[in-house]
Amino acid sequence: MSDKLIIAVDAQIAALVPRFLANRAADVGKIRAALARADFEAVRVAAHGMKGAGGGYGFPEISRLGAEMEEGARQCDAAAVDALVASLESYLARIEVKSDDGR
């Protein structure tokens, strides 16, 4: 059994999705680096961007994780943010994107 998540995205934005996902993967490293230096404001800013953009690209889970990370950053809860960024990394690794036109 595969643990891949097949996500159908709108055909009109399908070409933009690989870059969006690559940017979220880069955010994982940025957030971990910010956590290492206890820069919760940088974590909050990155998480806020994910919260706002995820749903628009067809990834409500990214928005949910971003919202929770943003709250964790506001509370300066490094353990919570670390667990959430690990969840994001795992989620990103499982995604297989399909255009809603079948491609």
C-alpha positions as CSV (number, residue, x, y, z in Angstrom):
1,M,0.0,0.0,0.0
2,S,1.4,3.4,-1.0
3,D,1.4,6.3,1.4
4,K,1.3,8.8,-1.4
5,L,-1.4,11.5,-1.2
6,I,-2.9,12.2,-4.6
7,I,-3.9,15.8,-4.7
8,A,-6.0,17.2,-7.5
9,V,-5.3,20.8,-8.3
10,D,-7.1,23.2,-10.6
11,A,-5.7,22.9,-14.2
12,Q,-5.3,26.6,-14.4
13,I,-2.7,26.7,-11.7
14,A,-1.2,23.2,-12.1
15,A,2.0,24.7,-13.7
16,L,2.5,26.9,-10.6
17,V,2.1,24.1,-8.1
18,P,5.6,22.5,-8.3
19,R,7.3,25.8,-7.5
20,F,4.8,26.4,-4.7
21,L,5.6,23.0,-3.2
22,A,9.4,23.6,-3.6
23,N,9.0,26.9,-1.8
24,R,7.2,25.1,1.1
25,A,10.0,22.5,1.2
26,A,12.5,25.4,1.4
27,D,10.4,26.9,4.3
28,V,11.0,23.7,6.3
29,G,14.7,24.5,6.3
30,K,14.1,28.2,7.0
31,I,11.8,27.5,9.9
32,R,14.2,25.0,11.4
33,A,17.1,27.5,11.1
34,A,14.9,30.2,12.7
35,L,14.0,27.8,15.5
36,A,17.7,27.1,16.1
37,R,18.3,30.8,16.7
38,A,14.9,31.2,18.6
39,D,13.7,33.6,16.0
40,F,10.0,33.1,16.5
41,E,9.1,36.2,14.5
42,A,10.7,34.6,11.4
43,V,8.8,31.4,12.1
44,R,5.6,33.3,12.5
45,V,6.1,35.2,9.2
46,A,6.8,32.0,7.2
47,A,3.9,30.2,8.8
48,H,1.6,33.1,8.2
49,G,2.4,32.9,4.5
50,M,1.7,29.2,4.4
51,K,-1.6,29.7,6.2
52,G,-2.7,32.2,3.6
53,A,-1.5,30.5,0.4
54,G,-2.1,26.8,1.0
55,G,-5.8,26.7,0.3
56,G,-5.5,28.8,-2.8
57,Y,-3.2,26.3,-4.3
58,G,-5.4,23.4,-3.3
59,F,-3.5,22.4,-0.2
60,P,-5.7,23.1,2.9
61,E,-3.4,20.9,5.0
62,I,-0.6,23.4,4.4
63,S,-2.9,26.2,5.5
64,R,-3.8,24.3,8.7
65,L,-0.2,23.5,9.5
66,G,0.8,27.1,8.8
67,A,-1.9,28.4,11.1
68,E,-0.9,26.0,13.9
69,M,2.8,26.9,13.4
70,E,1.9,30.6,13.5
71,E,0.2,30.1,16.8
72,G,3.1,28.1,18.2
73,A,5.5,30.9,17.1
74,R,3.3,33.5,18.9
75,Q,3.6,31.4,22.1
76,C,7.3,30.8,21.6
77,D,6.7,27.1,21.7
78,A,9.7,25.6,20.0
79,A,8.6,22.0,20.6
80,A,5.2,22.5,19.0
81,V,6.7,24.3,16.0
82,D,9.3,21.6,15.6
83,A,6.6,18.9,15.6
84,L,4.5,20.8,13.1
85,V,7.4,21.5,10.7
86,A,8.2,17.7,10.9
87,S,4.5,17.1,9.9
88,L,4.8,19.5,7.1
89,E,8.0,17.8,5.8
90,S,6.3,14.4,6.0
91,Y,3.2,15.8,4.2
92,L,5.2,17.3,1.4
93,A,7.1,14.1,0.9
94,R,3.8,12.2,0.3
95,I,2.2,14.5,-2.2
96,E,1.6,13.4,-5.7
97,V,-0.1,16.2,-7.7
98,K,-2.6,15.6,-10.5
99,S,-4.3,18.3,-12.5
100,D,-8.1,18.2,-12.2
101,D,-8.1,17.7,-15.9
102,G,-6.5,14.3,-15.4
103,R,-2.8,15.1,-16.1
